[in-house]
Amino acid sequence: MLLLVVAQVDGSPGAVASARAGEWSTAVPVSTAHGSSSTPDPAPPPSTQLAAATNPSEPAVRPPTPSEGVDDGAVDDGVTATELTVVDDLRSRAFSVTVYSPSGPANATFPLVVFAHGFGASAATYATLERQLAASGFVVAAPDFPYTSNASGNSLDRDDVVNQAGDISVLIDRLVDPASTPDSLLGRIATATPVGVIGHSDGGITVAAVAYNASVHDPRIGAAVVLSGAEIMYPGRWFGTSSPPLLAIHGDADELNPYAASQQLYADATGPKMLVTVLGGSHLGPFTTAPSEPAVAALAADFLHAQLQHDAHAGERLDGDANAEDLVLAAWD
């Protein structure tokens, strides 16, 4: 079932409380019941811990009901926010989604980009970046994953991250199907264009998995932007013989996730790829509040335009984008 419930959206970025150091964990089984899930310290930062996937039960899917979107009016940037709730009976999951769409001619269509938040953060944590991407010409769908978002209302469970790649695929299903697309988004998504994904920390691992891991790979993904992510914890093989284009961005002062994680992603990627360093960049700051955030947004937008739409002008800007503000192009192939 897909239930789309529309409500007023707060477009301002959320805050993540003081950091607690995280470490990469080994895989452990995941329970879909969540009744006995461990709860981390109050308001933890985005973490790099994940666990192995499970096989949830598969009850019948009820038909969706689309609803109309509303403008949140938070920022005068020509972007409209629509809040949805996705209820997926097939996988016994439900999660909210904020969809940012750009203004433009009534007949204009825009590529779909899914943004995945880090552990203990939320879609709102990255609202500035999400809105900037939308304003540059994308429909940006930012889910609040059911057991890793601090806005979900559920106890947080790091083990559930391995189920999030499936959430992304379900969300794409719903948004590209006219039968389940809200009225405000009908005719706005370029359904014939590949989908882009971008994610931070555990969300970066999630989008890397849906783009590059054989166990959850979605062939509709045309490019991935991984912000302080890694290729861990999902059980399948990483990277095929020809993987979608990859942009990996990582701060060289990341206190939670080693820079080497993005170096490994770059080394193993088999398609077009870029590795960009944020000089002095922490784990979260470059993608939310640091002076480098607008440069990250511009680089990600041009990369996605170049790869999803074959935009030659965007491609020509990539070298300059990757060396703007505190960004440095470390490798490009």
C-alpha positions in Angstrom: 0.0 0.0 0.0 1.1 3.5 -0.6 -0.6 6.2 1.5 0.2 9.7 0.6 -0.6 12.2 3.3 0.2 15.9 2.7 1.1 18.3 5.5 3.0 21.5 6.0 6.7 21.1 5.8 9.4 22.8 7.8 12.1 23.5 5.2 14.8 24.7 7.7 17.7 22.4 8.4 17.4 20.4 11.6 20.2 20.2 14.2 22.2 17.2 15.2 23.3 17.1 18.8 26.8 16.7 20.0 28.9 14.0 18.4 29.6 10.6 19.9 32.4 8.7 18.1 31.2 5.8 16.0 33.1 2.9 14.6 32.5 0.6 11.7 30.8 -2.5 13.0 30.7 -6.1 11.8 27.4 -7.5 10.3 24.8 -8.8 12.7 21.3 -10.2 11.9 18.4 -7.7 11.7 15.0 -8.2 13.1 12.1 -6.7 11.3 10.0 -6.7 14.5 12.1 -3.8 16.0 10.5 -4.5 19.4 13.9 -5.5 20.9 16.1 -3.0 18.9 18.8 -1.3 20.9 18.5 2.4 21.3 21.7 4.6 21.0 22.5 7.5 23.3 20.1 10.4 23.0 20.4 12.4 19.7 23.5 10.6 18.3 25.3 11.9 15.2 25.2 10.2 11.8 27.0 6.9 12.3 28.9 4.6 10.1 27.5 1.4 11.7 25.5 -1.0 9.6 24.3 -4.6 9.7 23.4 -7.5 7.3 20.1 -7.6 5.4 17.1 -9.6 6.2 14.3 -11.1 4.1 11.0 -9.5 5.3 7.7 -11.1 4.8 5.7 -10.3 1.7 2.0 -9.7 2.3 -0.2 -8.3 -0.5 0.2 -4.7 -1.6 -2.9 -2.5 -1.4 -3.4 0.2 -4.1 -2.0 3.7 -3.5 -3.9 6.9 -3.0 -2.2 10.1 -4.3 -2.7 13.5 -2.7 -2.0 17.1 -3.5 1.2 18.9 -2.4 1.7 22.2 -0.8 4.3 25.0 -0.8 6.0 25.2 2.6 6.9 28.8 2.0 10.1 28.5 4.2 12.5 29.9 1.7 12.0 32.1 -1.3 14.0 29.9 -3.7 11.3 28.8 -6.2 11.1 25.4 -4.6 7.9 23.7 -3.4 7.9 21.1 -0.7 5.5 18.2 -0.6 5.3 15.8 2.4 4.2 12.2 1.8 3.9 9.1 3.8 4.8 5.8 2.1 3.2 2.7 3.6 4.7 -0.4 2.0 2.8 -3.5 3.1 4.9 -5.8 0.9 7.9 -5.1 3.3 6.0 -4.1 6.4 7.5 -0.7 6.4 6.3 3.0 6.5 8.2 6.2 6.2 7.7 9.9 5.5 9.2 11.7 2.5 9.8 15.3 1.8 9.8 16.0 -1.9 11.3 19.3 -3.2 10.4 20.3 -6.7 11.5 23.4 -8.7 9.2 25.9 -10.2 9.2 26.3 -13.9 6.9 26.0 -17.0 3.9 23.8 -16.5 5.2 21.3 -19.0 8.8 21.2 -17.7 10.1 17.9 -16.3 13.1 17.3 -14.0 15.2 14.2 -13.1 14.4 12.5 -9.9 17.1 12.5 -7.2 16.7 10.6 -3.9 18.6 12.0 -0.8 19.4 9.6 2.1 20.1 11.0 5.5 22.7 9.8 8.0 22.0 7.8 11.2 20.3 9.8 14.0 19.8 12.7 11.6 16.8 13.4 9.4 15.8 14.7 6.0 15.5 18.1 7.5 19.2 18.0 8.7 20.2 18.5 5.0 17.3 20.7 3.9 19.6 23.5 2.7 21.4 21.1 0.4 18.2 19.4 -0.7 16.6 22.7 -1.7 19.7 23.8 -3.5 19.7 20.7 -5.6 16.0 21.1 -6.3 16.5 24.8 -7.3 19.2 23.6 -9.8 16.6 21.5 -11.7 15.8 18.2 -9.9 12.8 16.7 -8.1 14.5 15.8 -4.8 12.8 13.1 -2.6 14.2 12.9 0.9 12.9 10.0 3.0 13.0 9.8 6.8 13.9 6.2 7.2 11.7 4.4 9.7 14.4 3.3 12.2 17.3 5.7 11.6 15.7 9.1 11.4 15.4 11.2 14.5 12.2 12.5 13.1 10.5 9.1 12.7 9.1 8.7 16.2 10.6 5.2 16.4 13.5 3.9 18.5 16.6 4.2 16.4 18.2 1.0 15.2 21.4 1.0 13.2 20.9 -2.6 12.1 18.0 -1.4 9.9 20.2 0.6 7.6 20.5 -2.5 5.3 16.7 -2.3 4.6 17.0 1.3 3.4 18.1 0.5 -0.1 14.8 -1.3 -0.6 13.0 1.8 0.7 14.7 3.9 -2.0 13.6 1.4 -4.7 10.0 1.5 -3.4 10.0 5.3 -3.3 11.2 5.4 -6.9 8.4 3.0 -7.8 5.8 5.2 -6.3 7.1 8.5 -7.7 7.5 7.4 -11.3 4.1 5.6 -11.4 1.3 8.1 -12.4 -1.1 6.1 -10.4 0.7 6.8 -7.1 2.3 10.2 -7.8 0.7 13.2 -6.0 -1.2 15.6 -8.2 1.4 18.4 -7.5 4.2 16.2 -9.0 2.3 14.7 -12.0 4.2 15.5 -15.2 7.1 17.1 -13.2 9.4 14.0 -13.0 11.3 13.0 -16.1 10.4 9.3 -15.9 12.5 8.3 -18.9 15.7 9.8 -17.3 17.8 7.7 -15.0 17.4 8.4 -11.3 20.2 10.0 -9.2 20.9 9.1 -5.6 22.9 11.1 -3.0 23.4 10.2 0.7 25.5 11.0 3.7 27.2 8.7 6.2 25.0 5.7 6.7 22.8 7.2 4.0 25.9 7.3 1.8 26.3 3.6 2.3 22.7 3.1 1.5 22.9 4.9 -1.8 26.2 3.2 -2.7 24.4 -0.1 -2.1 21.4 0.7 -4.2 23.7 1.8 -7.0 26.6 -0.7 -6.7 25.7 -3.7 -4.5 24.4 -6.8 -6.3 22.1 -7.7 -3.4 20.0 -4.6 -3.7 21.1 -2.9 -7.0 18.4 -0.9 -8.7 19.1 -0.6 -12.5 17.2 2.7 -12.7 20.1 4.4 -10.8 22.1 6.5 -13.3 24.6 8.2 -10.9 25.4 8.3 -7.2 26.9 11.0 -5.0 28.3 9.5 -1.8 29.1 11.9 1.0 31.4 10.3 3.6 30.1 6.8 2.8 31.6 3.4 2.3 31.1 0.0 0.6 30.3 -2.1 3.7 27.7 -4.1 5.5 25.5 -5.1 2.5 26.0 -8.8 1.8 26.3 -8.7 -2.0 29.2 -8.1 -4.4 30.2 -4.5 -4.8 30.5 -3.0 -8.3 29.9 -4.9 -11.5 31.9 -4.7 -14.7 30.4 -1.3 -15.6 28.9 0.7 -12.6 27.0 4.0 -12.8 29.1 7.1 -12.4 30.3 7.9 -8.9 31.1 11.1 -7.1 32.6 10.5 -3.7 33.1 13.6 -1.4 34.8 13.2 2.0 36.3 15.6 4.6 40.0 14.9 5.4 39.2 15.8 9.1 36.2 13.5 9.4 36.1 12.4 13.0 33.7 9.5 12.5 34.4 7.9 9.2 38.0 7.5 7.8 38.8 9.2 4.5 40.1 5.9 3.3 36.5 4.7 3.0 35.9 7.0 0.1 39.3 6.2 -1.4 38.2 2.5 -1.4 34.9 3.4 -3.1 36.8 5.3 -5.8 39.4 2.5 -6.3 36.7 -0.2 -6.7 34.3 1.7 -8.9 34.2 0.4 -12.5 32.5 3.4 -14.2 33.2 7.1 -14.5 34.3 8.4 -11.1 35.5 11.4 -9.1 37.0 11.7 -5.6 36.8 15.1 -4.0 38.4 16.1 -0.7 37.0 18.8 1.6 40.0 20.3 3.2 39.5 20.4 7.0 36.1 19.0 6.5 34.4 17.2 9.4 31.9 14.4 9.2 28.7 16.5 8.9 29.7 20.2 8.5 30.6 20.2 4.8 27.1 19.0 3.9 25.1 21.2 6.2 26.6 24.3 7.8 30.2 24.8 6.7 31.2 27.4 4.2 32.0 24.6 1.8 28.3 23.5 1.7 27.2 25.6 -1.3 30.3 24.4 -3.2 29.3 20.8 -2.4 25.8 21.5 -3.7 27.0 23.1 -6.9 29.4 20.2 -7.6 26.8 17.5 -6.9 24.2 19.3 -9.1 26.6 19.6 -12.1 27.7 16.0 -11.7 24.1 14.8 -11.6 23.1 17.0 -14.6 26.1 15.8 -16.6 25.6 12.1 -15.9 21.8 11.8 -15.9 21.1 14.3 -18.7 24.4 14.3 -20.6 24.6 18.0 -20.0 27.9 19.1 -21.6 27.9 22.5 -20.0 27.5 21.0 -16.6 30.3 18.5 -17.4 32.6 21.4 -18.4 32.1 23.0 -15.0 33.1 19.9 -12.9 36.8 20.7 -12.7 36.1 24.2 -11.4 33.4 22.9 -9.1 35.7 20.3 -7.6 38.3 22.9 -6.8 36.1 25.6 -5.3 36.0 26.9 -1.7 37.7 24.1 0.4 37.2 21.4 -2.2 40.1 19.7 -3.9 39.8 17.2 -6.8 41.8 14.2 -5.6 41.2 11.8 -8.5 39.1 11.7 -11.6 38.8 8.9 -14.1 
